Amino acid sequence: MIEQILTPWRWQTLLTQWPTLLRAFLTTLEASVLALLLALVLGVIFGLMSTSHHRLPRVVARIYVEFFQNTPLMIQLFFVFFALPYVGVSLPAFACGVLCVGVYTGAYISEVVRAGIQSIPLGQFEAAHSQGFTYLQTMLLIILPQTARIILPPLVNQCVNLIKNTSVLAMIAGGDLMYVANNWATNGNASYGPAYLIIGVLYFLLCFPLSTWARRYEEKLQRQDTQRPAAGKEAAA
């Protein structure tokens, strides 16, 4: 492996294919954005359902979360791409990847949303109810805006996981970074080391800034939370 990485001609061969790499990078970005939009929509919907006062929405949300969190993403992807065509449902590789990654991540985001909603004091719900707000109005106008500050760091972490999970598109020829790396590694030059190193660096450049920001923002929130009680005691004194 070290010899492969240090061999100059292997790098020269790969770097001449930068247009292919750029297209794969843009494909990964596009898949990540579309899957994230789907995951956010599903996450909010099922997060609200999981905190509903009615049993049926809670049960449906629980089934969704438990199923997708406890089955491998790869199996879900293969089922949609290879099995559904037998019943007349056929999707392009890219659309299939976006759908599966989005639905899979939505299950995790719904838990983040649920935890954020449950962290809001009960008095907020009671005050909204006393003012005549419906459940949906309470959530959309009062509760969810307050949870945004709390759930933002874990949401960003789920976004990072989603970007990494788009690599499963390579298993169905989705045209992403991992698919290009696999092609490079098996194109007859056996450029495994350089191919996977380049792709790994690109994934790192996508994910590291997001995860770093999420960690620092969470630390900032923790400092603010610890400072509030102290400020309250000083004011009381």
C-alpha positions in Angstrom: 0.0 0.0 0.0 2.8 2.5 0.9 4.5 1.6 -2.4 1.3 2.3 -4.3 0.8 5.7 -2.6 4.4 6.8 -3.3 4.5 5.7 -6.9 4.4 9.0 -9.0 2.9 7.6 -12.2 -0.1 6.3 -10.3 -0.8 9.9 -9.1 -0.2 11.3 -12.6 -2.7 8.8 -14.0 -5.4 9.8 -11.5 -4.8 13.6 -11.7 -5.3 13.5 -15.5 -8.9 12.4 -14.8 -9.8 15.5 -12.7 -12.9 16.2 -14.8 -14.4 12.8 -13.8 -13.5 13.6 -10.2 -15.2 17.0 -10.4 -18.4 15.4 -11.8 -18.4 12.8 -9.0 -17.8 15.5 -6.4 -20.8 17.5 -7.7 -22.9 14.4 -7.8 -22.1 13.7 -4.2 -23.0 17.2 -3.2 -26.2 17.1 -5.2 -27.2 13.7 -3.7 -26.4 15.0 -0.2 -28.5 18.2 -0.6 -31.5 16.4 -2.0 -31.3 13.6 0.5 -31.0 16.1 3.3 -34.1 18.0 2.2 -36.0 14.7 2.2 -34.6 13.7 5.6 -35.5 17.1 7.1 -39.1 16.9 5.9 -39.5 13.3 7.1 -37.7 14.1 10.3 -40.0 17.0 11.2 -43.2 15.1 10.2 -42.4 12.0 12.2 -40.9 14.0 15.0 -44.2 15.8 15.4 -46.1 12.5 15.1 -44.0 11.0 17.8 -45.0 13.7 20.3 -48.7 13.7 19.3 -51.4 13.3 21.9 -53.0 10.5 19.8 -51.7 7.0 19.9 -51.9 6.1 16.2 -49.4 8.8 15.0 -47.0 7.9 17.8 -47.2 4.2 16.8 -46.6 4.9 13.1 -43.6 7.2 13.9 -42.2 4.5 16.2 -42.5 1.8 13.6 -40.7 4.1 11.0 -37.9 4.9 13.4 -37.3 1.4 14.7 -37.4 -0.2 11.2 -35.0 2.2 9.5 -32.6 2.5 12.5 -32.4 -1.2 13.0 -31.9 -2.4 9.4 -28.7 -1.7 7.3 -28.9 1.1 4.8 -27.3 -1.2 2.2 -30.1 -3.7 2.5 -32.7 -1.0 2.1 -30.8 0.3 -1.0 -30.5 -3.1 -2.6 -34.2 -3.8 -1.9 -35.4 -0.6 -3.6 -33.0 -0.9 -6.5 -33.0 -4.6 -7.2 -36.2 -6.0 -5.7 -38.8 -3.4 -6.5 -38.4 -3.6 -10.3 -39.9 -7.1 -10.0 -43.2 -5.5 -9.0 -43.0 -2.7 -11.6 -41.3 0.0 -9.5 -37.9 1.0 -11.1 -35.9 4.0 -10.1 -32.6 5.4 -11.6 -29.5 4.7 -9.5 -29.2 8.3 -8.4 -32.8 8.7 -7.4 -32.8 5.4 -5.6 -29.7 6.5 -3.6 -31.2 9.9 -2.7 -34.5 8.2 -1.6 -32.9 5.6 0.5 -30.3 7.8 2.2 -33.0 10.5 2.8 -35.5 8.1 4.3 -32.8 6.4 6.4 -31.5 9.7 7.8 -35.0 11.0 8.4 -35.5 8.3 11.0 -32.5 9.7 13.0 -33.6 13.3 12.5 -37.1 12.5 13.7 -35.5 11.4 17.0 -33.6 14.6 17.2 -36.7 16.6 16.6 -38.6 14.6 19.2 -36.0 15.1 21.8 -35.9 18.8 21.1 -39.7 19.1 21.5 -39.7 17.2 24.7 -37.0 19.5 26.1 -39.4 22.5 25.9 -41.1 23.2 29.3 -44.7 21.9 29.5 -45.8 25.4 30.4 -45.2 26.6 26.8 -47.7 24.0 25.5 -50.2 25.0 28.2 -49.9 28.7 27.5 -50.4 28.1 23.8 -53.4 25.9 24.4 -54.9 28.6 26.7 -54.6 31.1 23.8 -56.6 28.9 21.5 -53.7 27.5 19.4 -54.2 24.1 17.8 -51.6 21.4 18.2 -50.1 22.1 14.8 -50.1 25.9 15.4 -48.4 25.4 18.7 -45.7 23.3 17.2 -45.0 25.4 14.1 -45.3 28.8 15.7 -44.0 28.3 19.2 -42.3 25.0 20.0 -40.2 24.3 16.8 -38.7 27.8 16.7 -37.5 27.3 20.3 -36.1 23.8 19.6 -34.0 25.1 16.7 -31.3 26.3 19.0 -31.2 23.0 20.8 -31.3 20.6 18.0 -29.0 22.4 15.5 -25.7 20.7 16.6 -27.2 17.1 16.4 -28.8 18.0 13.1 -25.5 19.1 11.7 -24.0 15.8 12.9 -26.7 13.9 11.1 -25.9 15.9 8.0 -22.3 14.8 8.3 -23.4 11.2 8.6 -25.7 11.7 5.6 -22.8 12.9 3.4 -20.7 9.9 4.3 -23.7 7.6 3.7 -24.0 8.8 0.1 -21.0 6.5 -0.6 -23.5 3.6 -0.8 -24.4 5.0 -4.3 -21.2 3.3 -5.4 -22.9 -0.1 -4.9 -25.5 0.7 -7.6 -23.3 2.8 -10.0 -24.6 6.1 -8.7 -21.7 8.1 -10.1 -20.6 9.5 -6.7 -17.1 9.9 -5.3 -16.9 6.3 -4.0 -18.0 4.9 -7.4 -15.2 6.9 -9.1 -12.7 5.7 -6.6 -13.7 2.1 -7.1 -13.3 2.5 -10.9 -9.9 4.0 -10.5 -8.8 1.3 -8.2 -9.9 -1.5 -10.6 -9.0 0.1 -13.9 -6.0 -2.1 -14.4 -3.5 0.1 -12.7 -4.4 -1.1 -9.2 -4.3 2.4 -7.9 -6.0 1.5 -4.7 -3.9 3.7 -2.4 -4.1 7.0 -4.3 -7.7 6.5 -5.4 -9.1 6.0 -1.9 -6.7 8.6 -0.4 -8.0 11.3 -2.7 -11.6 10.4 -2.2 -11.1 10.2 1.6 -9.5 13.7 1.6 -12.5 15.1 -0.3 -15.0 13.5 2.1 -12.9 14.9 5.0 -13.1 18.4 3.5 -16.8 18.2 3.2 -17.5 16.7 6.7 -14.8 18.2 9.0 -15.9 21.8 8.9 -19.5 20.8 9.6 -18.6 18.6 12.5 -16.2 21.1 14.0 -18.8 23.9 13.8 -21.4 21.6 15.5 -19.0 20.8 18.3 -18.1 24.4 18.9 -21.7 25.6 18.8 -22.7 22.9 21.3 -19.9 24.0 23.6 -21.1 27.6 23.3 -24.6 26.6 24.2 -23.3 24.7 27.2 -21.3 27.7 28.4 -24.4 29.9 28.0 -26.5 27.4 30.0 -24.0 27.4 32.9 -23.8 31.2 32.9 -27.5 31.8 33.2 -28.0 30.3 36.7 -25.0 32.3 37.9 -26.4 35.5 36.4 -29.8 34.8 38.0 -28.2 34.3 41.4 -26.3 37.6 41.2 -29.5 39.5 40.1 -31.4 38.0 43.1 -28.6 39.0 45.5 
